[in-house]
Amino acid sequence: MGIVNIDDELHDQVRKASAVACRSINAQAAFWIKIGMLCEMNPTLNFNEIVTRELRAAGVEAEAPRGIPI
């Protein structure tokens, strides 16, 4: 575990996003870091595809509303 120095404006954005997402500030920053890394590693996938892939890899299953394919 380490410390990451970010500027005050970015920290403020992380704080605001964490409140909306019901995550701690650290969890929100870690989420953005992980998604950013995955985006760089998978440039042909969009955000929703990456999140869906990660959720499925974690064993999360969800049913789509009728008529909407997953």
Jmol script that loads the backbone (N, CA, C; Angstrom):
load data "model"
ATOM      1  N   MET A   1       0.856  -1.167   0.000  1.00  0.00           N
ATOM      2  CA  MET A   1       0.000   0.000   0.000  1.00  0.00           C
ATOM      3  C   MET A   1       0.900   1.226   0.000  1.00  0.00           C
ATOM      4  N   GLY A   2       0.476   2.235  -0.693  1.00  0.00           N
ATOM      5  CA  GLY A   2       1.279   3.437  -0.776  1.00  0.00           C
ATOM      6  C   GLY A   2       0.419   4.679  -0.797  1.00  0.00           C
ATOM      7  N   ILE A   3       1.078   5.772  -0.963  1.00  0.00           N
ATOM      8  CA  ILE A   3       0.388   7.062  -1.026  1.00  0.00           C
ATOM      9  C   ILE A   3       0.526   7.598  -2.439  1.00  0.00           C
ATOM     10  N   VAL A   4      -0.583   8.081  -2.979  1.00  0.00           N
ATOM     11  CA  VAL A   4      -0.583   8.698  -4.302  1.00  0.00           C
ATOM     12  C   VAL A   4      -0.897  10.173  -4.114  1.00  0.00           C
ATOM     13  N   ASN A   5      -0.037  11.023  -4.612  1.00  0.00           N
ATOM     14  CA  ASN A   5      -0.277  12.462  -4.531  1.00  0.00           C
ATOM     15  C   ASN A   5      -1.058  12.919  -5.752  1.00  0.00           C
ATOM     16  N   ILE A   6      -2.191  13.534  -5.516  1.00  0.00           N
ATOM     17  CA  ILE A   6      -2.996  14.103  -6.597  1.00  0.00           C
ATOM     18  C   ILE A   6      -3.297  15.555  -6.247  1.00  0.00           C
ATOM     19  N   ASP A   7      -3.594  16.339  -7.266  1.00  0.00           N
ATOM     20  CA  ASP A   7      -3.859  17.746  -6.990  1.00  0.00           C
ATOM     21  C   ASP A   7      -5.221  17.917  -6.306  1.00  0.00           C
ATOM     22  N   ASP A   8      -5.413  19.062  -5.714  1.00  0.00           N
ATOM     23  CA  ASP A   8      -6.617  19.324  -4.920  1.00  0.00           C
ATOM     24  C   ASP A   8      -7.895  19.234  -5.736  1.00  0.00           C
ATOM     25  N   GLU A   9      -7.863  19.696  -6.982  1.00  0.00           N
ATOM     26  CA  GLU A   9      -9.065  19.661  -7.822  1.00  0.00           C
ATOM     27  C   GLU A   9      -9.481  18.218  -8.119  1.00  0.00           C
ATOM     28  N   LEU A  10      -8.518  17.373  -8.443  1.00  0.00           N
ATOM     29  CA  LEU A  10      -8.838  15.965  -8.697  1.00  0.00           C
ATOM     30  C   LEU A  10      -9.357  15.305  -7.427  1.00  0.00           C
ATOM     31  N   HIS A  11      -8.753  15.606  -6.297  1.00  0.00           N
ATOM     32  CA  HIS A  11      -9.230  15.045  -5.022  1.00  0.00           C
ATOM     33  C   HIS A  11     -10.671  15.472  -4.760  1.00  0.00           C
ATOM     34  N   ASP A  12     -10.996  16.713  -5.064  1.00  0.00           N
ATOM     35  CA  ASP A  12     -12.358  17.204  -4.883  1.00  0.00           C
ATOM     36  C   ASP A  12     -13.330  16.439  -5.791  1.00  0.00           C
ATOM     37  N   GLN A  13     -12.914  16.151  -7.026  1.00  0.00           N
ATOM     38  CA  GLN A  13     -13.764  15.392  -7.945  1.00  0.00           C
ATOM     39  C   GLN A  13     -13.945  13.950  -7.450  1.00  0.00           C
ATOM     40  N   VAL A  14     -12.897  13.361  -6.933  1.00  0.00           N
ATOM     41  CA  VAL A  14     -12.996  12.007  -6.376  1.00  0.00           C
ATOM     42  C   VAL A  14     -13.954  12.006  -5.187  1.00  0.00           C
ATOM     43  N   ARG A  15     -13.834  13.011  -4.319  1.00  0.00           N
ATOM     44  CA  ARG A  15     -14.722  13.111  -3.147  1.00  0.00           C
ATOM     45  C   ARG A  15     -16.174  13.205  -3.581  1.00  0.00           C
ATOM     46  N   LYS A  16     -16.472  14.057  -4.557  1.00  0.00           N
ATOM     47  CA  LYS A  16     -17.853  14.217  -5.045  1.00  0.00           C
ATOM     48  C   LYS A  16     -18.376  12.928  -5.664  1.00  0.00           C
ATOM     49  N   ALA A  17     -17.547  12.283  -6.498  1.00  0.00           N
ATOM     50  CA  ALA A  17     -17.960  11.036  -7.138  1.00  0.00           C
ATOM     51  C   ALA A  17     -18.173   9.934  -6.118  1.00  0.00           C
ATOM     52  N   SER A  18     -17.361   9.910  -5.079  1.00  0.00           N
ATOM     53  CA  SER A  18     -17.494   8.861  -4.070  1.00  0.00           C
ATOM     54  C   SER A  18     -18.830   8.962  -3.339  1.00  0.00           C
ATOM     55  N   ALA A  19     -19.311  10.170  -3.141  1.00  0.00           N
ATOM     56  CA  ALA A  19     -20.614  10.347  -2.483  1.00  0.00           C
ATOM     57  C   ALA A  19     -21.737   9.814  -3.360  1.00  0.00           C
ATOM     58  N   VAL A  20     -21.647  10.067  -4.644  1.00  0.00           N
ATOM     59  CA  VAL A  20     -22.680   9.599  -5.573  1.00  0.00           C
ATOM     60  C   VAL A  20     -22.658   8.076  -5.678  1.00  0.00           C
ATOM     61  N   ALA A  21     -21.465   7.501  -5.718  1.00  0.00           N
ATOM     62  CA  ALA A  21     -21.315   6.059  -5.901  1.00  0.00           C
ATOM     63  C   ALA A  21     -21.379   5.270  -4.585  1.00  0.00           C
ATOM     64  N   CYS A  22     -21.562   5.954  -3.468  1.00  0.00           N
ATOM     65  CA  CYS A  22     -21.609   5.308  -2.150  1.00  0.00           C
ATOM     66  C   CYS A  22     -20.345   4.503  -1.881  1.00  0.00           C
ATOM     67  N   ARG A  23     -19.202   5.107  -2.232  1.00  0.00           N
ATOM     68  CA  ARG A  23     -17.900   4.497  -1.977  1.00  0.00           C
ATOM     69  C   ARG A  23     -17.100   5.456  -1.107  1.00  0.00           C
ATOM     70  N   SER A  24     -16.086   4.925  -0.451  1.00  0.00           N
ATOM     71  CA  SER A  24     -15.149   5.807   0.238  1.00  0.00           C
ATOM     72  C   SER A  24     -14.335   6.551  -0.821  1.00  0.00           C
ATOM     73  N   ILE A  25     -13.678   7.605  -0.420  1.00  0.00           N
ATOM     74  CA  ILE A  25     -12.823   8.348  -1.354  1.00  0.00           C
ATOM     75  C   ILE A  25     -11.729   7.425  -1.886  1.00  0.00           C
ATOM     76  N   ASN A  26     -11.126   6.629  -1.020  1.00  0.00           N
ATOM     77  CA  ASN A  26     -10.085   5.698  -1.467  1.00  0.00           C
ATOM     78  C   ASN A  26     -10.636   4.659  -2.425  1.00  0.00           C
ATOM     79  N   ALA A  27     -11.819   4.129  -2.144  1.00  0.00           N
ATOM     80  CA  ALA A  27     -12.417   3.130  -3.032  1.00  0.00           C
ATOM     81  C   ALA A  27     -12.750   3.738  -4.391  1.00  0.00           C
ATOM     82  N   GLN A  28     -13.215   4.980  -4.405  1.00  0.00           N
ATOM     83  CA  GLN A  28     -13.526   5.646  -5.676  1.00  0.00           C
ATOM     84  C   GLN A  28     -12.251   5.855  -6.488  1.00  0.00           C
ATOM     85  N   ALA A  29     -11.194   6.312  -5.840  1.00  0.00           N
ATOM     86  CA  ALA A  29      -9.930   6.517  -6.539  1.00  0.00           C
ATOM     87  C   ALA A  29      -9.407   5.186  -7.077  1.00  0.00           C
ATOM     88  N   ALA A  30      -9.487   4.126  -6.282  1.00  0.00           N
ATOM     89  CA  ALA A  30      -9.028   2.813  -6.725  1.00  0.00           C
ATOM     90  C   ALA A  30      -9.855   2.320  -7.912  1.00  0.00           C
ATOM     91  N   PHE A  31     -11.159   2.573  -7.871  1.00  0.00           N
ATOM     92  CA  PHE A  31     -12.038   2.176  -8.985  1.00  0.00           C
ATOM     93  C   PHE A  31     -11.627   2.891 -10.258  1.00  0.00           C
ATOM     94  N   TRP A  32     -11.432   4.213 -10.177  1.00  0.00           N
ATOM     95  CA  TRP A  32     -11.024   4.971 -11.362  1.00  0.00           C
ATOM     96  C   TRP A  32      -9.658   4.521 -11.870  1.00  0.00           C
ATOM     97  N   ILE A  33      -8.745   4.221 -10.975  1.00  0.00           N
ATOM     98  CA  ILE A  33      -7.423   3.752 -11.385  1.00  0.00           C
ATOM     99  C   ILE A  33      -7.542   2.410 -12.105  1.00  0.00           C
ATOM    100  N   LYS A  34      -8.314   1.493 -11.532  1.00  0.00           N
ATOM    101  CA  LYS A  34      -8.464   0.170 -12.146  1.00  0.00           C
ATOM    102  C   LYS A  34      -9.139   0.285 -13.502  1.00  0.00           C
ATOM    103  N   ILE A  35     -10.210   1.054 -13.597  1.00  0.00           N
ATOM    104  CA  ILE A  35     -10.914   1.204 -14.876  1.00  0.00           C
ATOM    105  C   ILE A  35      -9.990   1.855 -15.902  1.00  0.00           C
ATOM    106  N   GLY A  36      -9.237   2.842 -15.494  1.00  0.00           N
ATOM    107  CA  GLY A  36      -8.289   3.483 -16.409  1.00  0.00           C
ATOM    108  C   GLY A  36      -7.254   2.503 -16.924  1.00  0.00           C
ATOM    109  N   MET A  37      -6.734   1.671 -16.046  1.00  0.00           N
ATOM    110  CA  MET A  37      -5.757   0.666 -16.447  1.00  0.00           C
ATOM    111  C   MET A  37      -6.385  -0.324 -17.428  1.00  0.00           C
ATOM    112  N   LEU A  38      -7.607  -0.777 -17.115  1.00  0.00           N
ATOM    113  CA  LEU A  38      -8.282  -1.720 -17.995  1.00  0.00           C
ATOM    114  C   LEU A  38      -8.603  -1.099 -19.355  1.00  0.00           C
ATOM    115  N   CYS A  39      -8.941   0.189 -19.363  1.00  0.00           N
ATOM    116  CA  CYS A  39      -9.202   0.885 -20.632  1.00  0.00           C
ATOM    117  C   CYS A  39      -7.936   0.933 -21.480  1.00  0.00           C
ATOM    118  N   GLU A  40      -6.804   1.217 -20.863  1.00  0.00           N
ATOM    119  CA  GLU A  40      -5.544   1.257 -21.602  1.00  0.00           C
ATOM    120  C   GLU A  40      -5.166  -0.132 -22.123  1.00  0.00           C
ATOM    121  N   MET A  41      -5.478  -1.163 -21.357  1.00  0.00           N
ATOM    122  CA  MET A  41      -5.141  -2.523 -21.766  1.00  0.00           C
ATOM    123  C   MET A  41      -6.118  -3.089 -22.795  1.00  0.00           C
ATOM    124  N   ASN A  42      -7.309  -2.500 -22.874  1.00  0.00           N
ATOM    125  CA  ASN A  42      -8.365  -2.984 -23.771  1.00  0.00           C
ATOM    126  C   ASN A  42      -8.976  -1.814 -24.534  1.00  0.00           C
ATOM    127  N   PRO A  43      -8.213  -1.188 -25.422  1.00  0.00           N
ATOM    128  CA  PRO A  43      -8.680   0.040 -26.074  1.00  0.00           C
ATOM    129  C   PRO A  43      -9.896  -0.130 -26.983  1.00  0.00           C
ATOM    130  N   THR A  44     -10.228  -1.361 -27.338  1.00  0.00           N
ATOM    131  CA  THR A  44     -11.394  -1.560 -28.201  1.00  0.00           C
ATOM    132  C   THR A  44     -12.689  -1.726 -27.421  1.00  0.00           C
ATOM    133  N   LEU A  45     -12.592  -1.840 -26.099  1.00  0.00           N
ATOM    134  CA  LEU A  45     -13.791  -1.993 -25.268  1.00  0.00           C
ATOM    135  C   LEU A  45     -14.211  -0.652 -24.700  1.00  0.00           C
ATOM    136  N   ASN A  46     -15.533  -0.460 -24.558  1.00  0.00           N
ATOM    137  CA  ASN A  46     -16.008   0.763 -23.911  1.00  0.00           C
ATOM    138  C   ASN A  46     -16.180   0.506 -22.410  1.00  0.00           C
ATOM    139  N   PHE A  47     -16.508   1.549 -21.688  1.00  0.00           N
ATOM    140  CA  PHE A  47     -16.632   1.462 -20.224  1.00  0.00           C
ATOM    141  C   PHE A  47     -17.609   0.369 -19.807  1.00  0.00           C
ATOM    142  N   ASN A  48     -18.799   0.355 -20.417  1.00  0.00           N
ATOM    143  CA  ASN A  48     -19.806  -0.634 -20.022  1.00  0.00           C
ATOM    144  C   ASN A  48     -19.336  -2.062 -20.292  1.00  0.00           C
ATOM    145  N   GLU A  49     -18.643  -2.269 -21.396  1.00  0.00           N
ATOM    146  CA  GLU A  49     -18.121  -3.606 -21.699  1.00  0.00           C
ATOM    147  C   GLU A  49     -17.081  -4.030 -20.673  1.00  0.00           C
ATOM    148  N   ILE A  50     -16.244  -3.119 -20.282  1.00  0.00           N
ATOM    149  CA  ILE A  50     -15.214  -3.426 -19.278  1.00  0.00           C
ATOM    150  C   ILE A  50     -15.851  -3.747 -17.934  1.00  0.00           C
ATOM    151  N   VAL A  51     -16.799  -2.936 -17.498  1.00  0.00           N
ATOM    152  CA  VAL A  51     -17.456  -3.187 -16.208  1.00  0.00           C
ATOM    153  C   VAL A  51     -18.223  -4.504 -16.252  1.00  0.00           C
ATOM    154  N   THR A  52     -18.929  -4.760 -17.342  1.00  0.00           N
ATOM    155  CA  THR A  52     -19.668  -6.020 -17.478  1.00  0.00           C
ATOM    156  C   THR A  52     -18.725  -7.205 -17.409  1.00  0.00           C
ATOM    157  N   ARG A  53     -17.595  -7.120 -18.098  1.00  0.00           N
ATOM    158  CA  ARG A  53     -16.614  -8.194 -18.086  1.00  0.00           C
ATOM    159  C   ARG A  53     -16.085  -8.436 -16.674  1.00  0.00           C
ATOM    160  N   GLU A  54     -15.785  -7.360 -15.962  1.00  0.00           N
ATOM    161  CA  GLU A  54     -15.261  -7.488 -14.596  1.00  0.00           C
ATOM    162  C   GLU A  54     -16.304  -8.074 -13.647  1.00  0.00           C
ATOM    163  N   LEU A  55     -17.554  -7.647 -13.786  1.00  0.00           N
ATOM    164  CA  LEU A  55     -18.624  -8.190 -12.941  1.00  0.00           C
ATOM    165  C   LEU A  55     -18.816  -9.683 -13.197  1.00  0.00           C
ATOM    166  N   ARG A  56     -18.824 -10.065 -14.464  1.00  0.00           N
ATOM    167  CA  ARG A  56     -18.969 -11.488 -14.793  1.00  0.00           C
ATOM    168  C   ARG A  56     -17.793 -12.295 -14.259  1.00  0.00           C
ATOM    169  N   ALA A  57     -16.580 -11.746 -14.375  1.00  0.00           N
ATOM    170  CA  ALA A  57     -15.394 -12.442 -13.864  1.00  0.00           C
ATOM    171  C   ALA A  57     -15.477 -12.635 -12.354  1.00  0.00           C
ATOM    172  N   ALA A  58     -16.180 -11.729 -11.681  1.00  0.00           N
ATOM    173  CA  ALA A  58     -16.354 -11.823 -10.226  1.00  0.00           C
ATOM    174  C   ALA A  58     -17.527 -12.724  -9.845  1.00  0.00           C
ATOM    175  N   GLY A  59     -18.251 -13.240 -10.868  1.00  0.00           N
ATOM    176  CA  GLY A  59     -19.368 -14.141 -10.597  1.00  0.00           C
ATOM    177  C   GLY A  59     -20.699 -13.453 -10.401  1.00  0.00           C
ATOM    178  N   VAL A  60     -20.777 -12.174 -10.741  1.00  0.00           N
ATOM    179  CA  VAL A  60     -22.035 -11.443 -10.610  1.00  0.00           C
ATOM    180  C   VAL A  60     -22.920 -11.778 -11.798  1.00  0.00           C
ATOM    181  N   GLU A  61     -24.157 -12.170 -11.506  1.00  0.00           N
ATOM    182  CA  GLU A  61     -25.115 -12.472 -12.560  1.00  0.00           C
ATOM    183  C   GLU A  61     -26.319 -11.566 -12.392  1.00  0.00           C
ATOM    184  N   ALA A  62     -26.797 -11.042 -13.502  1.00  0.00           N
ATOM    185  CA  ALA A  62     -27.971 -10.179 -13.455  1.00  0.00           C
ATOM    186  C   ALA A  62     -28.871 -10.504 -14.632  1.00  0.00           C
ATOM    187  N   GLU A  63     -30.141 -10.394 -14.395  1.00  0.00           N
ATOM    188  CA  GLU A  63     -31.099 -10.578 -15.475  1.00  0.00           C
ATOM    189  C   GLU A  63     -31.395  -9.223 -16.085  1.00  0.00           C
ATOM    190  N   ALA A  64     -31.476  -9.195 -17.399  1.00  0.00           N
ATOM    191  CA  ALA A  64     -31.839  -7.969 -18.091  1.00  0.00           C
ATOM    192  C   ALA A  64     -33.350  -7.806 -18.079  1.00  0.00           C
ATOM    193  N   PRO A  65     -33.837  -6.556 -18.128  1.00  0.00           N
ATOM    194  CA  PRO A  65     -35.271  -6.349 -18.271  1.00  0.00           C
ATOM    195  C   PRO A  65     -35.747  -7.037 -19.551  1.00  0.00           C
ATOM    196  N   ARG A  66     -36.993  -7.420 -19.598  1.00  0.00           N
ATOM    197  CA  ARG A  66     -37.521  -8.115 -20.767  1.00  0.00           C
ATOM    198  C   ARG A  66     -37.248  -7.354 -22.048  1.00  0.00           C
ATOM    199  N   GLY A  67     -36.786  -8.102 -23.029  1.00  0.00           N
ATOM    200  CA  GLY A  67     -36.549  -7.514 -24.335  1.00  0.00           C
ATOM    201  C   GLY A  67     -35.198  -6.842 -24.503  1.00  0.00           C
ATOM    202  N   ILE A  68     -34.411  -6.799 -23.435  1.00  0.00           N
ATOM    203  CA  ILE A  68     -33.095  -6.168 -23.521  1.00  0.00           C
ATOM    204  C   ILE A  68     -32.043  -7.269 -23.331  1.00  0.00           C
ATOM    205  N   PRO A  69     -31.300  -7.574 -24.399  1.00  0.00           N
ATOM    206  CA  PRO A  69     -30.295  -8.639 -24.280  1.00  0.00           C
ATOM    207  C   PRO A  69     -29.093  -8.184 -23.472  1.00  0.00           C
ATOM    208  N   ILE A  70     -28.481  -9.131 -22.792  1.00  0.00           N
ATOM    209  CA  ILE A  70     -27.232  -8.843 -22.069  1.00  0.00           C
ATOM    210  C   ILE A  70     -26.091  -9.409 -22.875  1.00  0.00           C
TER     211      ILE A  70
END
end "model"
wireframe off; spacefill off
backbone 0.3
color backbone group
